[in-house]
Amino acid sequence: MTEEQPIRVWHFGPGGTRGRGGMGRFLAYLIPALNRENPDLRCRVIDSYGPGAFWQMPFWFAAALWRLGWGAARGQVDAVHLHMAAYGSILRKLLLSMLARGFGLPVLIHLHGADFVEFMDRSPGFMRGFLINRFKNATYLIAIGHYWRDYATRDLGVPAQQVAVIHNGVPDPLLEAGIAERTAARSDQRLLSLGELGPRKGTPEVLTALAAPEVRDLAWSAVLAGNGPVEQYREEARRLNLAERVEMPGWIESAQAWRLLAESGIFLLPSRMEGLPVAILEAMAIGATVITTPVGAITDAIEDGVTGLLVPAGDAPALAAAIGRLLRDPALRARLADAARQRFEERFTIARTAESVAALYRQVVSRPSAA
């Protein structure tokens, strides 16, 4: 008998210092879980954009194309997993897909982009048709929730048998050293938001809601952490007389994000567009109560009044009412947080995600029996 060679899967997505956004954090969780729990797999990430300025991107992308072509020609790749956002990411990943399919490799396209629908709607007819044909040519399209599955099958016409729903997942923070102890210091009056500051994430609505009289008059503090036009929003907080209660530290690293989640009682993400935010899953995992919007695949995780509170996107008064409701009702906060933690354990651990992804790899890569 000879030992069977592992299935070698090359992932193309954000890596290195660029891996700090939601897709990058997801990949940082997924790849170790795949390699650790599945000895028959060997996964690696190749960055097709690069960590530097935009002008450097073509060189990184050219290098990624060359590495894929060289690796495929030498038989070093068994499957290609493309992590796709929108705009330039779609075009880069579809060129990689065409190259991989030219070598007869199975290709999995993983749709992550919050603004993917907007991009497709704005594309000219000929471009839209080309993109849809490329999606149909993939071995599998991975949708991160039922909203995205329905969009792929109904609006793009991808055959249902080519679409797999695999939710994003995150590690269980209560199994990590030190995290459980930090939750003992949780402040139910601490509000937290993680992610790029801007209209898409609902930052204007958050500040307007915090300035509303029904919220302003309650006891609370807030941290809005993320990159983007931080100074612009600090100035807006000063204009609204919130500067002493709202901290905006800019971008923070993963360890600090987990610490803030462990110490915060309420997590805010009133986004206008989303995929399935990793930050919401992290909040569910660690026991913060979530207020968010029913966009993208968020409703796979947050059910209004059961595992969190949902408010309409762009509706600052509704957001203010939800914040005030949770601040005034600790029993409701606890009930929602407990139910969210249970749903996390059932559906959104990185172990479950890795198990589903690994099963898909084994399905698309045929291995001859060992002799």
C-alpha positions as CSV (number, residue, x, y, z in Angstrom):
1,M,0.0,0.0,0.0
2,T,1.2,3.6,-0.7
3,E,0.0,6.6,1.3
4,E,-2.4,8.7,-0.6
5,Q,-1.2,12.2,-1.4
6,P,-3.2,15.0,0.3
7,I,-5.7,17.0,-1.8
8,R,-3.8,20.2,-2.6
9,V,-6.1,23.2,-2.7
10,W,-4.9,26.7,-3.6
11,H,-7.0,29.6,-2.2
12,F,-6.8,33.0,-3.9
13,G,-7.9,35.8,-1.6
14,P,-6.5,38.4,0.8
15,G,-3.5,37.5,2.8
16,G,-0.7,39.0,4.8
17,T,-1.4,42.5,6.1
18,R,-4.4,42.8,3.8
19,G,-6.1,39.9,5.6
20,R,-7.5,42.2,8.3
21,G,-11.0,42.7,6.8
22,G,-13.9,40.3,7.1
23,M,-12.9,38.1,4.2
24,G,-9.3,38.1,5.4
25,R,-10.3,37.2,9.0
26,F,-12.4,34.4,7.7
27,L,-9.5,33.0,5.7
28,A,-7.2,33.3,8.7
29,Y,-9.7,31.2,10.6
30,L,-10.6,28.7,7.8
31,I,-7.1,27.6,6.5
32,P,-5.7,26.5,9.9
33,A,-8.9,24.6,10.7
34,L,-8.9,22.9,7.3
35,N,-5.3,21.8,7.6
36,R,-5.5,20.9,11.3
37,E,-8.7,18.8,11.2
38,N,-8.2,17.1,7.7
39,P,-4.9,15.3,7.2
40,D,-6.0,14.4,3.7
41,L,-6.0,18.1,2.7
42,R,-3.2,20.7,2.2
43,C,-4.5,24.2,1.8
44,R,-2.5,27.4,1.1
45,V,-3.5,31.1,0.4
46,I,-2.1,33.1,-2.5
47,D,-2.7,36.8,-2.4
48,S,-3.8,38.0,-5.9
49,Y,-3.9,41.7,-4.9
50,G,-1.0,42.3,-2.5
51,P,-0.6,44.2,0.7
52,G,0.6,47.5,-0.8
53,A,-0.8,50.4,-2.9
54,F,-3.2,49.9,-5.8
55,W,-0.5,50.4,-8.4
56,Q,1.3,47.3,-7.1
57,M,-1.8,45.1,-7.6
58,P,-1.1,44.3,-11.3
59,F,2.3,42.8,-10.3
60,W,0.8,40.7,-7.5
61,F,-1.9,39.5,-9.8
62,A,0.5,38.7,-12.6
63,A,2.6,36.7,-10.1
64,A,-0.6,34.9,-8.9
65,L,-1.5,34.0,-12.5
66,W,2.0,32.7,-13.2
67,R,2.1,30.7,-10.0
68,L,-1.2,29.0,-10.8
69,G,-0.2,28.2,-14.3
70,W,3.2,26.9,-13.3
71,G,1.7,24.9,-10.4
72,A,-1.1,23.4,-12.5
73,A,1.3,22.5,-15.3
74,R,3.5,20.6,-12.9
75,G,0.6,18.8,-11.3
76,Q,0.9,20.6,-7.9
77,V,-2.7,21.8,-7.6
78,D,-5.8,19.6,-7.3
79,A,-8.5,22.3,-6.8
80,V,-8.7,26.1,-6.9
81,H,-10.8,28.0,-4.3
82,L,-11.4,31.6,-5.3
83,H,-12.6,34.1,-2.7
84,M,-14.5,36.8,-4.5
85,A,-15.7,40.3,-3.4
86,A,-17.0,42.7,-6.1
87,Y,-15.6,45.1,-8.7
88,G,-11.9,44.3,-9.5
89,S,-12.0,41.2,-7.3
90,I,-14.5,39.6,-9.7
91,L,-12.5,40.2,-12.8
92,R,-9.2,39.0,-11.2
93,K,-10.8,35.9,-9.8
94,L,-12.6,35.0,-13.0
95,L,-9.4,35.3,-15.0
96,L,-7.8,32.9,-12.5
97,S,-10.9,30.6,-12.9
98,M,-10.5,30.6,-16.7
99,L,-6.8,29.6,-16.3
100,A,-7.6,26.8,-13.8
101,R,-10.5,25.5,-15.9
102,G,-8.1,25.5,-18.9
103,F,-6.0,23.0,-17.0
104,G,-9.0,20.9,-16.1
105,L,-9.0,21.8,-12.5
106,P,-12.1,22.0,-10.4
107,V,-12.9,25.6,-9.4
108,L,-14.9,26.7,-6.4
109,I,-16.0,30.4,-6.4
110,H,-16.8,31.7,-2.9
111,L,-19.0,34.8,-3.0
112,H,-18.2,37.2,-0.2
113,G,-18.9,40.6,-1.5
114,A,-21.5,42.8,0.2
115,D,-21.9,45.0,-2.8
116,F,-21.9,42.1,-5.3
117,V,-25.5,42.7,-6.4
118,E,-24.9,46.4,-6.9
119,F,-21.9,45.6,-9.1
120,M,-23.8,43.1,-11.2
121,D,-26.8,45.5,-11.6
122,R,-24.5,48.3,-12.8
123,S,-22.6,46.1,-15.3
124,P,-23.4,46.5,-19.0
125,G,-25.4,43.7,-20.5
126,F,-22.5,42.1,-22.4
127,M,-20.4,42.2,-19.2
128,R,-23.1,40.8,-17.1
129,G,-23.6,38.0,-19.6
130,F,-19.9,37.2,-19.6
131,L,-19.7,37.1,-15.8
132,I,-22.8,34.9,-15.5
133,N,-21.3,32.4,-18.0
134,R,-18.1,32.3,-16.0
135,F,-20.0,31.6,-12.8
136,K,-21.9,28.8,-14.5
137,N,-18.6,27.4,-15.7
138,A,-17.3,27.0,-12.1
139,T,-17.5,23.5,-10.5
140,Y,-19.3,25.0,-7.5
141,L,-20.5,28.4,-6.4
142,I,-20.3,28.7,-2.6
143,A,-23.0,31.0,-1.2
144,I,-22.4,32.2,2.4
145,G,-26.2,32.2,3.2
146,H,-29.6,31.5,1.7
147,Y,-30.1,35.0,0.4
148,W,-27.0,34.6,-1.7
149,R,-28.0,31.1,-2.8
150,D,-31.3,32.5,-4.0
151,Y,-29.6,35.3,-5.8
152,A,-27.3,33.0,-7.6
153,T,-30.0,30.6,-8.8
154,R,-32.8,33.1,-9.4
155,D,-31.1,36.2,-10.7
156,L,-27.9,34.7,-12.2
157,G,-29.4,31.5,-13.4
158,V,-26.7,29.3,-11.9
159,P,-28.1,25.7,-11.7
160,A,-29.1,24.9,-8.1
161,Q,-27.0,21.7,-8.1
162,Q,-23.9,23.9,-8.6
163,V,-24.6,26.1,-5.6
164,A,-23.6,25.1,-2.1
165,V,-24.6,27.0,1.0
166,I,-21.7,27.2,3.5
167,H,-22.0,29.8,6.2
168,N,-19.0,31.7,7.4
169,G,-17.6,30.5,10.7
170,V,-15.4,31.8,13.5
171,P,-13.5,30.0,16.3
172,D,-15.1,29.5,19.7
173,P,-13.6,32.2,21.8
174,L,-14.7,30.6,25.1
175,L,-12.3,27.7,24.3
176,E,-9.4,30.2,23.9
177,A,-7.2,30.9,26.9
178,G,-8.1,34.1,28.6
179,I,-11.3,35.0,26.7
180,A,-13.7,33.4,29.2
181,E,-12.1,35.4,32.0
182,R,-12.5,38.6,30.2
183,T,-16.2,38.2,29.8
184,A,-16.5,38.4,33.6
185,A,-15.6,42.1,33.1
186,R,-18.3,42.7,30.5
187,S,-20.1,46.0,30.8
188,D,-23.7,45.8,29.7
189,Q,-23.6,49.6,29.0
190,R,-20.7,49.3,26.6
191,L,-21.7,49.6,22.9
192,L,-19.3,48.3,20.3
193,S,-19.1,48.4,16.5
194,L,-16.3,46.8,14.5
195,G,-15.7,47.3,10.8
196,E,-14.9,50.0,8.3
197,L,-16.5,53.3,9.3
198,G,-18.8,54.6,6.6
199,P,-22.3,54.7,5.2
200,R,-22.3,51.0,4.1
201,K,-21.7,50.0,7.7
202,G,-24.3,52.4,9.0
203,T,-21.9,54.7,10.9
204,P,-24.0,57.8,10.3
205,E,-27.0,56.1,11.7
206,V,-25.1,54.9,14.8
207,L,-24.0,58.5,15.6
208,T,-27.5,59.9,15.0
209,A,-29.1,57.2,17.1
210,L,-26.6,57.8,20.0
211,A,-27.4,61.5,19.9
212,A,-31.2,60.9,20.1
213,P,-32.7,62.0,23.5
214,E,-34.0,58.5,24.3
215,V,-30.4,57.2,24.1
216,R,-28.4,60.2,25.2
217,D,-30.1,60.3,28.5
218,L,-29.2,56.7,29.4
219,A,-25.9,55.5,30.9
220,W,-23.6,54.1,28.1
221,S,-20.2,54.4,26.4
222,A,-19.4,53.3,22.9
223,V,-16.4,52.2,20.8
224,L,-16.6,52.4,17.0
225,A,-13.5,50.7,15.8
226,G,-12.4,50.4,12.1
227,N,-10.6,52.1,9.3
228,G,-12.0,54.6,6.8
229,P,-12.6,58.4,7.4
230,V,-12.1,58.2,11.1
231,E,-11.3,61.8,11.6
232,Q,-14.5,62.8,9.7
233,Y,-16.6,60.8,12.1
234,R,-14.7,62.0,15.2
235,E,-15.6,65.5,14.1
236,E,-19.3,64.5,13.6
237,A,-19.2,63.0,17.2
238,R,-17.9,66.3,18.5
239,R,-20.6,68.2,16.6
240,L,-23.3,66.0,18.2
241,N,-21.7,66.4,21.7
242,L,-20.8,62.7,21.8
243,A,-17.0,63.0,21.9
244,E,-16.7,62.2,25.6
245,R,-18.8,59.0,25.3
246,V,-17.7,57.7,21.9
247,E,-14.2,56.4,21.2
248,M,-13.0,55.8,17.7
249,P,-9.6,54.2,17.8
250,G,-9.2,53.4,14.1
251,W,-8.3,50.0,13.0
252,I,-7.6,47.4,15.7
253,E,-6.0,44.0,15.4
254,S,-7.8,40.7,16.0
255,A,-6.7,40.2,19.6
256,Q,-7.9,43.6,20.6
257,A,-11.2,43.1,18.8
258,W,-11.9,39.9,20.8
259,R,-11.0,41.8,24.0
260,L,-13.5,44.6,23.2
261,L,-16.2,42.0,22.3
262,A,-15.6,40.2,25.6
263,E,-16.0,43.5,27.5
264,S,-19.0,44.9,25.6
265,G,-22.7,44.2,26.2
266,I,-24.2,45.4,22.9
267,F,-22.8,45.0,19.4
268,L,-24.0,47.4,16.6
269,L,-23.8,46.7,12.9
270,P,-26.6,48.5,11.1
271,S,-25.2,47.9,7.6
272,R,-26.9,48.9,4.4
273,M,-25.3,46.0,2.5
274,E,-23.6,42.8,3.8
275,G,-22.5,39.3,2.9
276,L,-22.5,37.4,6.3
277,P,-20.4,39.6,8.6
278,V,-17.7,37.7,10.5
279,A,-18.0,40.4,13.2
280,I,-21.6,39.5,14.0
281,L,-20.6,35.8,14.3
282,E,-17.8,36.8,16.7
283,A,-20.3,38.8,18.8
284,M,-22.7,35.9,18.9
285,A,-19.9,33.6,19.9
286,I,-18.7,35.7,22.8
287,G,-22.1,36.6,24.3
288,A,-22.6,40.2,23.2
289,T,-26.2,41.1,22.2
290,V,-26.5,42.1,18.5
291,I,-28.4,44.9,16.8
292,T,-28.2,44.8,13.1
293,T,-30.2,45.0,9.8
294,P,-31.9,42.3,7.7
295,V,-29.5,42.6,4.7
296,G,-27.6,39.9,2.8
297,A,-27.4,36.7,4.8
298,I,-27.6,38.3,8.2
299,T,-31.0,36.8,8.9
300,D,-29.5,33.3,8.7
301,A,-27.8,34.3,12.0
302,I,-29.9,37.0,13.6
303,E,-33.7,36.4,14.0
304,D,-35.5,39.4,15.3
305,G,-36.4,39.1,19.0
306,V,-34.8,35.6,19.2
307,T,-31.1,35.9,18.6
308,G,-30.8,39.7,18.4
309,L,-32.7,42.8,17.2
310,L,-33.2,43.8,13.6
311,V,-33.9,47.3,12.4
312,P,-34.4,48.6,8.9
313,A,-31.3,49.7,7.1
314,G,-30.8,53.4,7.1
315,D,-33.3,54.0,9.9
316,A,-31.6,55.9,12.7
317,P,-34.8,56.3,14.9
318,A,-35.4,52.6,14.8
319,L,-31.8,52.0,15.7
320,A,-32.1,54.4,18.6
321,A,-35.3,52.6,19.8
322,A,-33.5,49.3,19.7
323,I,-30.5,50.6,21.6
324,G,-32.7,52.2,24.3
325,R,-34.7,49.0,24.6
326,L,-31.6,46.8,25.3
327,L,-30.0,49.4,27.7
328,R,-33.2,49.4,29.7
329,D,-33.9,45.7,29.7
330,P,-31.0,43.5,31.0
331,A,-33.2,40.4,31.0
332,L,-33.9,40.8,27.3
333,R,-30.2,41.3,26.6
334,A,-29.3,38.1,28.4
335,R,-32.0,36.1,26.7
336,L,-31.0,37.2,23.2
337,A,-27.3,36.7,23.9
338,D,-27.9,33.2,25.2
339,A,-30.0,32.2,22.2
340,A,-27.4,33.7,19.8
341,R,-24.6,31.8,21.5
342,Q,-26.6,28.6,21.1
343,R,-27.2,29.3,17.4
344,F,-23.5,30.0,17.0
345,E,-22.7,26.6,18.4
346,E,-25.2,24.9,16.1
347,R,-24.3,26.6,12.8
348,F,-21.4,29.0,12.8
349,T,-18.3,27.5,14.4
350,I,-15.2,27.4,12.1
351,A,-15.1,23.7,12.7
352,R,-18.5,23.2,11.0
353,T,-17.5,25.5,8.2
354,A,-14.2,23.7,7.6
355,E,-16.0,20.3,7.7
356,S,-18.4,21.4,4.9
357,V,-15.7,22.9,2.8
358,A,-13.5,19.8,3.2
359,A,-16.4,17.6,2.1
360,L,-16.8,19.7,-1.0
361,Y,-13.1,19.3,-1.9
362,R,-13.4,15.5,-1.5
363,Q,-16.5,15.5,-3.8
364,V,-14.8,17.5,-6.6
365,V,-11.3,15.8,-6.5
366,S,-11.2,12.2,-7.5
367,R,-8.5,10.1,-6.1
368,P,-7.5,6.7,-7.4
369,S,-7.5,3.9,-4.8
370,A,-4.1,3.3,-3.2
371,A,-2.4,0.2,-4.4
